[in-house]
Amino acid sequence: LILLLISYVKLLYAFLFINVLFLLHIYDHMQIQNNMK
């Protein structure tokens, strides 16, 4: 049960990490577009 919980938390953290990277990528892209105007 404990191992299942740990693996679930790891998956949750990986998912959040990917979402943060994705949002940062979008934010950087938007900043570049704003600078080009």
DRENVO-243943 format. One line per field, with one value per atom (N, C-alpha, C): residue number from 1; residue in one letter; atom name; x, y, z. Coordinates in pm, 1 decimal, decimal comma, always signed. Layout:
<marpas>
i	c(NUM_...)
aa	c(A_...)
at	c(CA_...)
xx	c(X_...)
yy	c(Y_...)
zz	c(Z_...)
</marpas>
This chain:
<marpas>
i	c(1_1_1_2_2_2_3_3_3_4_4_4_5_5_5_6_6_6_7_7_7_8_8_8_9_9_9_10_10_10_11_11_11_12_12_12_13_13_13_14_14_14_15_15_15_16_16_16_17_17_17_18_18_18_19_19_19_20_20_20_21_21_21_22_22_22_23_23_23_24_24_24_25_25_25_26_26_26_27_27_27_28_28_28_29_29_29_30_30_30_31_31_31_32_32_32_33_33_33_34_34_34_35_35_35_36_36_36_37_37_37)
aa	c(L_L_L_I_I_I_L_L_L_L_L_L_L_L_L_I_I_I_S_S_S_Y_Y_Y_V_V_V_K_K_K_L_L_L_L_L_L_Y_Y_Y_A_A_A_F_F_F_L_L_L_F_F_F_I_I_I_N_N_N_V_V_V_L_L_L_F_F_F_L_L_L_L_L_L_H_H_H_I_I_I_Y_Y_Y_D_D_D_H_H_H_M_M_M_Q_Q_Q_I_I_I_Q_Q_Q_N_N_N_N_N_N_M_M_M_K_K_K)
at	c(N_CA_C_N_CA_C_N_CA_C_N_CA_C_N_CA_C_N_CA_C_N_CA_C_N_CA_C_N_CA_C_N_CA_C_N_CA_C_N_CA_C_N_CA_C_N_CA_C_N_CA_C_N_CA_C_N_CA_C_N_CA_C_N_CA_C_N_CA_C_N_CA_C_N_CA_C_N_CA_C_N_CA_C_N_CA_C_N_CA_C_N_CA_C_N_CA_C_N_CA_C_N_CA_C_N_CA_C_N_CA_C_N_CA_C_N_CA_C_N_CA_C_N_CA_C_N_CA_C)
xx	c(+84,6_+0,0_+87,7_+192,8_+283,2_+354,1_+402,2_+471,7_+378,6_+252,9_+154,4_+135,8_+130,8_+113,8_+234,4_+354,8_+477,4_+479,5_+444,9_+445,3_+340,8_+226,3_+120,9_+169,3_+236,8_+289,7_+395,4_+479,8_+582,1_+516,9_+411,2_+340,2_+279,6_+222,4_+160,0_+264,5_+381,7_+488,0_+539,5_+552,9_+600,1_+500,2_+371,5_+266,4_+272,1_+286,2_+294,0_+418,7_+531,0_+656,5_+643,6_+581,1_+560,6_+470,1_+365,4_+274,2_+346,5_+431,3_+506,1_+600,9_+671,6_+762,5_+685,5_+567,6_+485,0_+439,0_+394,1_+348,7_+463,7_+582,3_+697,5_+734,3_+724,3_+754,8_+658,2_+529,8_+428,8_+454,5_+486,8_+511,6_+631,1_+739,7_+857,4_+821,9_+743,1_+703,8_+623,1_+533,2_+451,9_+538,9_+636,5_+725,2_+804,1_+851,6_+927,3_+838,7_+714,6_+622,5_+597,3_+584,8_+559,8_+680,6_+800,4_+921,1_+938,5_+888,1_+903,8_+812,6_+704,4_+610,2_+672,9)
yy	c(-121,5_+0,0_+125,9_+122,8_+238,4_+260,7_+151,1_+162,0_+216,7_+176,3_+223,9_+374,6_+418,3_+561,4_+640,7_+587,3_+655,6_+666,9_+558,0_+561,9_+660,7_+668,8_+763,0_+906,8_+933,6_+1068,9_+1104,7_+1006,5_+1031,6_+1067,7_+996,1_+1025,6_+1165,4_+1200,0_+1330,9_+1441,7_+1422,2_+1521,7_+1533,8_+1420,2_+1422,5_+1499,7_+1476,6_+1544,8_+1695,6_+1734,7_+1877,6_+1940,7_+1866,9_+1916,9_+1942,0_+1847,5_+1862,2_+1981,7_+1998,0_+2111,8_+2244,2_+2251,3_+2374,6_+2406,0_+2302,7_+2324,0_+2372,8_+2313,1_+2350,6_+2495,8_+2534,1_+2671,9_+2770,6_+2734,0_+2823,0_+2838,4_+2729,9_+2734,6_+2829,2_+2818,0_+2905,4_+3050,8_+3072,0_+3208,1_+3270,8_+3193,4_+3243,4_+3277,3_+3191,5_+3214,0_+3344,1_+3366,1_+3487,8_+3611,3_+3599,9_+3712,6_+3749,2_+3647,8_+3671,7_+3742,3_+3698,6_+3762,9_+3908,4_+3934,1_+4071,8_+4160,4_+4104,5_+4182,9_+4215,1_+4128,9_+4149,5_+4261,2_+4289,0_+4391,6_+4531,2)
zz	c(+0,0_+0,0_+0,0_+84,4_+92,5_-41,8_-102,5_-230,9_-338,0_-334,9_-431,7_-414,5_-289,3_-260,5_-310,5_-287,3_-332,3_-484,1_-553,2_-700,0_-751,3_-682,0_-720,8_-704,0_-592,3_-566,9_-671,2_-707,6_-809,9_-942,5_-979,0_-1104,0_-1097,9_-983,0_-966,3_-980,9_-916,8_-926,8_-1069,7_-1138,9_-1277,9_-1364,4_-1341,6_-1417,4_-1393,4_-1267,0_-1234,5_-1295,4_-1290,8_-1345,2_-1495,1_-1566,1_-1710,7_-1739,2_-1658,4_-1678,8_-1658,6_-1557,2_-1530,2_-1645,9_-1695,5_-1808,6_-1930,3_-1953,7_-2068,5_-2057,0_-1936,5_-1916,1_-1931,2_-1881,7_-1895,9_-2042,7_-2118,2_-2261,3_-2333,0_-2301,9_-2362,6_-2322,4_-2195,4_-2146,6_-2218,8_-2234,0_-2304,8_-2449,1_-2512,6_-2652,1_-2664,3_-2570,1_-2572,3_-2549,3_-2460,5_-2433,8_-2559,2_-2632,2_-2755,3_-2857,3_-2871,5_-2965,8_-2926,5_-2796,5_-2750,8_-2778,6_-2766,3_-2790,7_-2938,5_-3026,4_-3169,1_-3222,2_-3151,7_-3199,7_-3196,4)
</marpas>
